[in-house]
């Protein structure tokens, strides 16, 4: 399928204007975009073209009914300057999982990976070379059909844009356990990467920030006690030497970093339990001294060490050091920069 991607290159690259030491967060985009339309029941000619505005009909169904899903991944470079992707086929599968949940057409997984390889190869000059920095890739799909009425749209765009990114959270973070709003419940869309999940999280995140916290810690919809996940991360706790991460219960995202971190921890002989975990259990562990570490895991943030969790009027102190979190972070960064042996075959060369 990759041979089939029509390429129109920009006549003037903006890559040389980028200051890798000073990358503004989420506002710089590379020269090109990948775009493919779904019309008449099938995906049409895939294209890479200069980044451009896309005309949108005011009745485009994504704007009204929210049929919009996305993915997030990163390209890095090894010491030889060769771009690498991290488990891109997992993102392809998850995009299609989200598409099915939202009544959208699936995108061919081989074309998803081929398109990423091709655009990253073209945009290699935009990949920040420093460890912890990367070219963030944003594949997304949305309903373009102009129609007022509730049903699945018949036309869509699948697009990939790319944005260079520095390290996300460099400091230890504080979470706010939300007890009024929820992110997701079983049977909802929490396990899909649907745009609407993030829309509903914006207001609670602003409230958490206004209280001095970095991100929301989402709890279950019934008891507000079972821990789900964090803003754009899954979460791990180390209690009494063992790691615990909430099980995939249908309401949380099946994070690609999460599943990789489970393997990395097990490679390092740690026990990892995937099971329901309550905030009460975490509070009790903090009180009796058995809460040793906690960290969030996600593509954008990598590994974010958690210092404290605010809950009602109290604050749970987690820890001031995260030796295992640091080991996991170094392992992921080492794999992404090609410095560590890739024994799970996670890294994919873009011209390989
Ligand atoms: C809600 C949510 N949970 C978890 C994650 C972590 O997933 P991944 O490790 O695949 O980036 C993300 C980021 O994609 C997210 O948005």
Boltz pocket constraint, residues with backbone or C-beta under 6 A from the ligand:
constraints:
  - pocket:
      binder: B
      contacts: [[A, 72], [A, 190], [A, 229], [A, 230], [A, 231], [A, 232], [A, 233], [A, 234], [A, 253], [A, 254], [A, 255], [A, 256], [A, 257], [A, 258], [A, 297], [A, 298], [A, 299], [A, 300]]
      max_distance: 6.0
